[in-house]
Amino acid sequence: MNGIKVLIAEDNAAYRQSFSRMLQQEEGIEVLEPARDGREAVEKSEYLRPDVVLMDIDMPERGGLWATRTIRERWPRVKVIILSFHSGEAFRAWAREVGTIAFLSKDADPEEIIRAIRMAGDATTHLLPVK
């Protein structure tokens, strides 16, 4: 399949499945095998080569901020979008620092998440505001 390859990194199985089902309905988006923690997100990024990673912050093993920094250092073309219920400015600042291109709430409108993925998957998009 040609399109935007998306890796979902989320420790909660219900959220993993929900995001996966939502994205599988979208033309031009290919959902890759998910990761259950930050360590697995880095490992799977190496061999699956996603275009975009949807990353949770709080995960066992290694958290999403560590995984984001590691992925961005090793594969700078991979874009990372944080999906979290954490909304404080400190989390957003940390997300910006490690190279996240967007920070969205897990309960954001699905269209907002899909729009962020499509923008991130566009090769000409270099940075989305982490508001």
N, C-alpha and C positions, 0 to 999 in steps of 0.2 A: 504494500500500500504506500502510495506517495502522500505526503502530508506532514503535519507537525507531529513529531513523536513526543509523547508526554509520559513522564514517569511520575507516578503518585507515591510520595513518601509520607506515610501516615501509619501510626501504630494502632489506631482504633479501626477494627475490621469493618464496623458499620459505616464509618466515614469513607474508608477506602472503597468499599463497594458502591456507596452512593455517588462519589465523585467519578468512579469508573463508569457506572451506568449512564450518568449524565453526559460524559464526554464521548462514550461509544455511540451515542445518537447523533453526534455532530460530524458532518461531512468534512473531510480534510484534516481530521484529528485521529491519530493512531495511539491508542492507550497501550503502553508497554506493561510488562510484568511489574507489579507494585513492590515497593520496599516497605518493611515494617519498622525500620529505625534508620537513624542517620548513617550508621556504618554500612548498612545494606544499600542505602541510597548511593553512597560513594562507589561501592563495589558494582552495583548495577549500572551506574553511569559509565563505568569503564567499558563494559562489554555491550550494553544496549545502545549507547550513544544517543541519549534523548536530545531533543531540541529545547525542551522546557521541562523543568521539574516543579511540581506542586509540592511544597515542603511544609510539613508541620514543624512547629518549634519544639514542643515538648515530646520527646520520644526516648525510649530506653536505649541503652548502649551508648550511642552518641546522639546529641540533639541536633535539631535542624539548623541552628546557626553554625555549629562546627561543620556539619555536612555541606552547607552552602559555601562557606569559605573554602573548604577543601575542593569541592567541585569547581568553583570559579577559578581557583588557582591552577588546577590540573587541566580543565577544559573550559577556557574563557568564553567560547562561543555558546556554551550551555547557559540558558537563562533560567533563573530561579524565582519563583513566585511563592511567597510565604502565605499560607492559609492558616490562620490561628484565631482563637478566641481572645488571646492577649491583645490588648489595644493600646496599652500605655506608650507614651512617647519614648521611654527607655528601650522598649522592644523594637520600635520602629527605627530608632537610632542605631541599635545593634544590627538590625537587618540591613540598613544602608551601608554600614561599615563593612559587612562581609560580602556585599555585592548583589543583594537582592534587587530585582528590578520592580517589584510590586509587593505590596503588603495588603492582603484582603482578609476580611473576616470569613470564617468557615460558614457562617450563615448569610454571606453575601448573595445577592441575586445571581442565579446561575448564569444569566446573560453577562453579568459583569465579569465573572470568572472566565467565561469563554472568550469575551472580548480581550481580556488581559493575555490569555494564551495566544490568541491570534496575533495580537500586537507583538508579543515576545517572539513568536515564531517567524515574524516578518524579518528577513535578514537585514533590512535597513533600520530596524528599531534597535537602538543601543541602550536607551535608558527610559524607564517609565518612572514617574514620581512615586516615591514611597511616602504617601501622605498620611 
